[in-house]
Amino acid sequence: MNAPDNSTQADAKPTPSDLQRSFLRHLKHTIVKDKYSATPADLYLALAYAVRDMLAERWLETQQAYYRNNAKRVYYISMEFLMGRTLGNSLINLGIMEEWEGALKQLGIDATDLQESEWDAGLGNGGLGRLAACFLDSLATMSLPAYGYGIRFEYGMFFQKIVDGGQYETPDNWLRYGNPWEFGRQEHLHKIRYHGRVTEYRDEEGMQRHDWVDTHDVMAMAYDVPVPGYGNETVNTLRLWSAKSTRDFELSFFNQGNYIGAVESKMRTENISKVLYPADHMAEGKELRLRQEYFLSSATVQDIFYRFSKKHGDVSILPTKVAIQLNDTHPTLAIPELVRILLDEKLLAWDDAWKISVETFAYTNHTVLPEALETWPVRILENILPRHLQIIYQINDHFLREVASRFPDDMERLRRMSIVAEEGEKHIRMAHLAIVGSHSVNGVSALHSQILKDDLFHDFYEMWPERFNNKTNGITQRRWLKHANRWLADLVSSRIGHGWITDLGELARLRELADDREFQQQWIEVKQANKRHLADLILRDTGVRVSADSLFDCQTKRIHEYKRQLLNVLHVITRYNRIKATPGCAITPRTVIFSGKAAPSYFMAKLIIQLITAVGAVVNNDPAIHGLLKVVFMPNYNVSLAECIFPAADLSEQISTAGTEASGTGNMKYALNGALTIGTLDGANIEIMEEVGRDNIFIFGLTSKQVTHLKRAGYHPRDHYLSDPELKQALDMIAGGTFSPDDPDRFRPISDNLLANDHYLLLADYASYITSQEQVDRLYQEPYEWARRSILNTAGMGKFSSDRTIAEYAREIWNIQPEIIRPTRRFNI
């Protein structure tokens, strides 16, 4: 299922005067400024409101069409949405980027500068949130009836500063100056209940029923954001929930004459949607996160019922009109919430309620790390969500009886599969609940999905093999090539046309140009232009001057031990030592670029950032290096910064321990923009290798099976340390204070951890990694051969469009069809 061809539109392109009139009208009447008093932020807002006007009729018509046609809809629930900047994406998808640039240029305004004024909506930590954003773009572009659901966090992912070489977190108050792309829906309020107690009674037919009473209530208010499709009339909706206190709750304090108590209570209530993902290592943080997850789940399920009931009275047909996709386990409480409504409010029998629920839900797993699988202590659930805990127990009871029937006399299997875990403090395994309560369970790369079946959830796979499937992740080429890399997008389109924008498989036509010397030269010139742009940004943000003629070696992702930024650092130190040991050596100049955030409570990740900046301080200021090596840590990694780094990268570092990365999408974005990958056979790297060709990617290290075997056989990292002089030298420098002369022991925990444990096998993969990096050096010294392989990487990325991923979800899990929205008007601005 490719994106439908909706290119025939009734709308003529607006004229420059049309656009200018709309822009100036908003500047005067919405912003109440003129050309003399307007700030850059005012000009951005005027443009945003003018573009928003162009979405409005499409948006209304899309929603009306879904109701008219009684379409089955998919609801994508995610705790994270990393949408990035909305203005540029809207201009691209509306097909009027050039028209607006020209119209504003006549007014002496640079449209690019205005786009830079927009603050990133940082409602996510990383790949999970960016994937959700790509999926929304594809759903709209493919004219599929869909809604995204998340939380309108007032403070997004923290703003990262580097202070004295270390990460310093400051609030990301992205809503400080308002958000022109959102629409508050005060009429869409849903009551979210917490605490209280559960009473039992018998209904008229003698069935036992339950009431959840004496609850502490919070209101969820909807804020809608338009999500336009590319080149069509579809505008879907991302609905974000904001917590509001109930009036009754406030009045109880006011009536007692306690004004301060009323205000404090209101603030505590609204904290639920205040901050993205609090640290959960403290009891308060863990409770707040649970409240957030239930807040999202309950508001969304209630909203789905509200929309469903507009057209239907028979809840038994819910699965034929509603598909709910759980993006990881964070919204899993939607399962017992749906069951609660069906049992307690719709008064269905258990079997009927459970059948409807399972047929409605599908679950995407995003991790193979057991420690990352979400669990909740029973005592917290019992206090905050007592009715849901009862329902979870009931689900587990029915489930375990089914397991016992299928696998009699296997008590150990019952223990492993139980939703309720008894080891240590009694807790609920949310991944188990998601699997039991969904008709589909998918991984996000071929390797990841196989690990789920063979290892992580093998018991469940034996129980329900038909539920398990793979949906390899994808990225939207509209954002990550057409918008982020306009020079390369224009070059590609000049040779193969524009079809790739909605059918990424068209990029395969570039293969016939890979040996064309003229095209290779143009390809090199585009890359150099992007590298010069990034070099300017690096100088502005870090003060480090780098050469665009050096190889740009990039690792940009969340800082985590399994992603192995440390392995990259070990290579940097080894490279530094080689240059120092052999003055005048013919080594490829290289700029190693890191970027990414560490969780505020993750000590080792924050120490890794300190080590990166400390190594950079030594290397960058050593005159003996003669500029042959530079190390840069770019602060506050977000979507907008990624849009500058991906087009400029020569080498993409995807070096996680095999069997630990579910998929990755950064690997796809880099390759789409022509970067060559150095990586392990992990996640989607394997499928990228299959598509671009084994000769056009640098693969090193142990396979996932070898990793498993080595750990079972007994791994001794110190053996590698003692047998490899270069590795020993690098680790000794870290431990001995070479990069922290003011505090020689600062980085000793890193070397001690690697030598004593090395859970992610950095030392085992070190030698292979260094050899692979030497191959990178040799190839980069042949610019046209490097360009040829770069072209082949871009040409091989057709599989990795999120359009393909969404088509598979729509066909194989959701059973939904495109709803083509017909144009009914001309531009009305």
PARO-514641 format. One record per residue (C-alpha): z, y, x. Coordinates in steps of 0.05 Angstrom, whole numbers, plus 32768, in hexadecimal, padded with zeros to 4 digits. Last residue first. Layout:
N
ZYX...
***
This chain:
829
803682927F7D801582647F4C7FE582387F727FB682197F3F7FCE81ED7F087FD281A87EE97FCE817B7F257FD781317F138015810D7F2B800480C67F3F803E80987F31803D80627F67805A801E7F54809F7FFF7F5B80B27FB77F6780F07FCA7F8F80F37F917FC280AF7F767FD6807D7FAB7FC080A57FEB7FC480CB7FD58003808A7FC0802480678002801280A58027802D809E80068071805380148074805D805D8061809680608094805E805C80C7806B802A80FE80307FFB80F47FFE803181098020803C814C7FED801981787FBF805581837FFA807F819B800B804B81CF7FC2804281E17FBB808C81EF7FF78089821E7FD8804E82417F998074824E7FC180B282637FE8808A82967FA6806F82B17F8C80B682B57FCA80CF82D87FCF8098830D801080AC83318033809F82EF8021805582F68046804E833880858070831F8088804782DF80828007830880BE801F833180E3802982F080D67FE182DE80F37FC9832081317FF4831381397FD782CD81337F8F82E781697F9D831B81987FBD82E881927F8982B081CF7F6082C481F57F9E82D881EB7FBE829482017F80826F82197FA0822E82617F86823382667F9C827B82AD7F7F827F82D37F8882C0829D7FA882EC827F7FD382B682C37FE9829B82DD7FFB82E0829D802282EF82A4804B82AF82F0805382B282E7806E82FA82C280AB82E082FA80DD82E6831B80BC8322830180ED83578318812B832F82FE816A835182CB8141837782AE812783358267810E8342827780EE838682BC80DB836A82C38095838482B8806E83448274808C8335825F808A837E827780428383824D80308346820E804C8366821B802C83AA82297FE8838A81E87FEB836281C17FFD83A181E37FC583C981D57F8E839581FC7F4D83A082437F68839882367F908359820D7F57833A82467F26834582777F5A832982557F5482E6826D7F0C82DB82517EF0829A82697EAD827F823A7E78826282437E94821C82347EDB823281F77EC5825A81DC7E9B822181E27ED481EE81C17F05821E818A7ED3822E817C7ECB81E381797F1681DA81487F1C821481607F33825881437F6E827B81017F92828280C57FA8825980997FE3826F80657FEF823980197FF4823B800A7FB0825B802E7F8B822380007FAA81EF800B7FE481BF80187FBB8180803E7F7F819D80677FAD81CB80797FD98190808F7F9A816A80BD7F8681A380D87FCD81AB80EA7FCA8161812F7FAF817181377F9481B781097F7881EC81227FAA821E81037FED822B80D7801D825280A9803C821F806B8067822E806A80AA820A802C80BA81E2804980E081A6804980A2817A806C807D81B380A580B081B480AD80AF816880AC8062816680E2805A819C810B808F817781098061813B8138802B815381397FE58138817C7FC1813381917FD1817A81C17F9D819681987F5D81A2817C7F7281E681AB7FA4820781917FEA81F9815B80068227812C802F81FC811D8066822F80DC8089821D80B080A18256807F80DB825680A481068224808A814A820F8078813A81C780BA811681BB80E6814E81D980D3818981AD80D8816681698118814581838137818B818A81278199814181428156812A8184815D814E81A18156819481D78189819F81D4819181EA819C8180821A81B581588256818681618290817E813B82D2814B81528305812A8129833C80F48139836F810A8182836F8112818383BB8149814E83B98168816783FA817981A983D881AD818683AD81BB81B2837081978189833B81B28147835581FC815B835781FE8181831481D3814C82F3820381158308823B813D82E98214814A82A9820680FF82A1824D80ED82B4826A811C8280823C80FF824B825480B9825F829C80D08257828D80E58210827180A0820282AE807F822182E080A781F882C0809D81B482EB80C9818682BA8102817F827F80D38176824F80E181AE8211810C81A481CD810581C4819E812181F981888109823D814D81208265813A810282A98108812E82CD80E08107830180B78114833E809480D3835380AC80BD8398808680C683D980C280CA840880CD810B842E811580FA843D812480B08435816F80A48429817880E283FD813C80CF83D28155808783CC819B809F83BA818280CC838381588093836681958065836681BD809C8343818780A5830F8181805A830581CC805582FA81C7808E82C88193806882A081C0802C829E81F8805A828681CD8072824C81D5802A823681C7802B81EB81FF7FF981E58231802A82058223805F81D2820980A681D581DD80B28198819480BA81AD816780DD81DE815280B9821D811780DD823D80F280D7828080C481138289809A810382C78094814282F1805B817382E98081819982B380B181AD82E980FA81B882D8812781F682DB816E81E782C381918220829E81A581F08266818B820E822581578240823D813F82188279813A81D9824F811381FE821980E28219824C80D981D3826880CD81BA8221809381EA8217807781D9825B807B818F82488056819B8207801E81BE822C801C818682608016815282297FDC817882097FB9817E824C7FC18133825A7FA1812182177F68815182247F5D812F82687F6080EA82487F2D810082147EFD8117824B7F0880D682727EFA80A982357F1E806882457F50806E820C7F1B808881DB7F0B804481BB7F56803A81B27F5B807B818B7F3F8057814E7F81803381487F9E807581317F80806680ED7FBA803680E17FE3807480D47FC7807A808E7FE080BB806E7FDA80E980AA7FAC80B880CD7F7380CC809F7F6C811080C07F2E810480EA7F2380D681257F118105815F7F27814B81497F61812B81237F7E810E81637F79815181887F978177814D7FD2814681497FDC814C81947FE181988190800A819581508040816A816E807E816F81428059817D8100801E814E81038040811B81308089810F811C808D813280D9804C811C80B9804C80DB80E1808980C380B980B0808F80DE80B7804480D480EB800D80D180D87FC380CF80E87FA7808B80FF7F5F809381167F2F805E81537F08804681607EFB7FFC81367EBB7FF881627E99802D819D7E9D7FFD81D67E6F801281BB7E5D805781AD7EA6806281F47EB7804D82117E88808181E27EA480B681F97EEB80AA82037F0280F381E07EC88115819D7EAA8103818D7ED180C481A87F1580DB818C7F08812081477EFB8101814B7F3D80DC815C7F62811C81237F42814380EF7F53810D81097F9A810481307FBD80CE81597F8580AE81557F76806581827F5B802E81667F547FE881857F3E7FA681C47F667FB4820E7F5B7FA3821D7F227FD281FB7F45800C821C7F88800082617F687FF782587F42803882447F83805B82817FA5803F82B37F73805B82F37F82803683357F80805C83787F5C806383997F7480A383907F4080D8835F7F0980C283607F03807683197F1A806783057F28801F82BA7F23801782C07EDA802982887EBD805282AD7EA8809182EA7E8D806B82BF7E67803A82977E49807382D87E33809582EE7E11805482B07DE5805182C57DAF801F82897DBC7FF2824E7DE6800A82257DFA7FCC825F7DF67F9B82907E157FCC825F7E4E7FD782597E5A7F8C82A57E597F8482A87E8A7FBE82797EBA7F9A829F7EB97F5882E17EC87F7B82C17EFC7FA882A47F227F6E82E77F207F4B830B7F397F8982D77F717F8F82E37F827F45832E7F877F4F83247FB27F8D82F67FDE7F64832C7FE97F30835F7FFE7F65833280307F88835E805E7FB2839F80377FBA83847FF07FB7834980047FE28378801E801883A47FE0801583677FB2801783527FCD805A83087FE0805C82D27FC1808682907FDB80A182677FB380D282647FDB811382917FAB813982627F71812882287F95814A81E87F7F812881DE7FC0810481B27FE180D081B67FB38093818D7FC8805781A87FB2801381867FAA7FCF81A77FB67F8C818C7FB17F4581857F657F3C81CB7F5B7F5781E97F8E7F2781C67F747EE981DC7F2C7EF782237F437F0482297F697EC2820C7F2F7E9A823A7EFC7EBB82777F287EB2826D7F387E6882567F7E7E5782847FB47E3C82567FEF7E4D829280177E6582C17FE57E8682917FAC7E99824F7FD07EA58271800D7EC3829D7FE27EF082617FB87F06823B7FF77F1A8278800F7F4182827FCA7F61823B7FD07F7D823B801B7F8C8275800C7FBC823E7FF57FEC822B803E7FFA8240803C804482267FF5804F81E18006806A81AE802E804281BC800E7FFE817C800C7FD5818380117F8981497FFC7F5D814980137F15811980087EDA81127FBC7ED781587FB37EF581777FDC7EBC81587FB17E85819B7F937E7181B57FDA7E6781927FDF7E23819480277E0C815980427E33813480847E3C816A80B87E4A819A807F7E5A817780727E9D818380B97EB581CD80B97EA481D480727EC081B580887F0181E380C47F04822080997EFA8208806B7F3281FD80A77F60824080C97F52826480877F5C824380747F9E824680B97FBE829080C47FAC829F807B7FBF82848086800582A680C9800C82E980AF7FF582E38076802782D580A9805E831180D18049833D8094804D832480838093833080CA80AB837780CB808F8388808780AF836F809D80F48337807B811A8306808F80E382E980CD810282CD80F580C8828780E480B082668126809B8297815C808782A781818047828F8152801082D38132800482F78171801A82EA818C7FD38329816A7FB8835581837FF1833B81CB7FE7834781C87F9C838E81AE7FA7839C81E77FD78383821A7FA583AD81FE7F6D83EB81F87F9883E382407FAD83E082567F64841E822F7F4F843182507F0D8439820D7EEB83FC821C7EC083D5822A7F0083E681E67F1C83D081C07EDE839581EE7ED9837881D67F1B8377818D7F058359819E7EC2832281C77EE3830C818C7F0D830381977F5782BC81987F73829D81687FA4825381727FB6821F813D7FAB81D9813F7FC9819B812D7FA0815A81257FC88122812D7F9680D8811B7F95809E814C7F96805B812A7F88801C81537F817FF881377FBD7FE481498004802581348024805F81267FF58093815B7FE780DE814E7FEA810381827FBF814E818A7FCA817F81827F9081C881947F9081F3816A7F61823C81757F51826E813C7F5A82B1814A7F3782F3812F7F508327810A7F28836C80EE7F39837380B37F0B83A880A47ED6837C806D7EBA834A80367ECC8343800D7E8D83367FC27E8E831C7F8F7E5C832E7F477E4B83017F2B7E1583207F1C7DD182E37F317DAA83027F727D9383167F837DDA83537F697DFE837A7F997E2C83887FA47E7583A07FE17E9B838A7FF87EE083AE802E7F07839E80737F24837F80807F68833A80A07F68830780B57F3382C480D87F3A82AF81017EFE826581127EFD824681567EF881FB81637EEF81FC81A27EC6820F81CB7F0281CF81B77F2481CE81DF7F65818781E67F80817C81DC7FCA814481F57FF7815D823C8002819C8222802481D68253802C81E9827D806882248252807F82058213806381F881F580A8824181FC80BC823B81CC80F6828381D08110828D81CF815B8293819281878299819781D38276816281FD828581658247826781858284829781C08286828281D0823E824581AE8221823E81C381D882318194819E822D81AE8156824F817B812A8228815080F98228817780B8825D81A5809C825581B380528241816B804782138167800B821A811C800281E080EC7FF881AE80D27FC5816380CD7FCE813980C67F9080F8809F7F8680BB80987F5B808580857F8F804C80B77F9A803D809B7FE0804B80DE7FFF808C80E47FD880A580A07FEE808D80AD803580B480EE803C80F280CE801E80EC8094804F80E780C3808A812880E68074814C80A3806D8135808F80B2815180D080CE819480C180AF819A807B80CB817D8091810E81B280C5811D81F480E1810681E080FE80C381E1813B809681CA816A80CC81A2819A80A0818181BD80DA8188820980D78148823080C98138826B80F581088242812080D9823E80E480D7828980E380C3828C812C808A825C811E8072828880E5806982C381158069830480ED803B834080F88027834480AF7FE2832880BF800682F180E4802B82E080A47FEA82D0807F7FCE82A880BA800C827E80C38011827380787FCA825B80737FD1822E80B1800E820B80947FF18203804F7FE881B88045802381B18016803D81798042803881A38082805781E18063808F81B88045809E81978088809F81DA80AB80D081F7807980FF81BC8072812081BA80B68141817880C8814981468090817F811C80B2819880F9807381D880D08079820780AE804881CA808D802A81B780777FE4816C806D7FD68161806B7F8B811F804A7F7780FF80597F3580DC802F7EFF80AF805F7EDA80B680707E91807280937E95808B80D17E7280CD80D17E9880AD80C97EDD807880FC7EC980AD81307EB880CD81287EFC808B81327F208077816D7EF480B881917F0480AF81877F4F8065819A7F4F807781D97F2880AD81EC7F5A808D81DB7F9D8064821B7FA480A082447F9280C682237FCB8091823D7FFB809F82857FE480EB82797FE780E5825D802E80B98297804480EB82CB802A812482A48049810282A3808D80F582EE8089813E82FA8079815582CF80B3812782F780E1814A833680C9812D83638093814183AD809580FF83CE80A580D0839D808480F783A280438134837D802A814D83677FE6814D831D7FF8813483077FB4810F83467F9C80F483657FDC80EC832A800C80DA82FD7FD180A2832B7FBB808C83358003808282EA800C805F82E07FCA802F831A7FD780228302801D801082BD80047FE082D67FCF7FC2830880017FB582D080337F9082AA7FFD7FAD826C7FDC7F87822B7FE57F6882157FA47F9481E87F7A7F7481B57F4D7F8181807F807F5781457F977F7C812A7FD37FA780FB7FAD7F9180BD7FD27FCD80907FCA7FF7808480097FE8803F8023800080008000
***
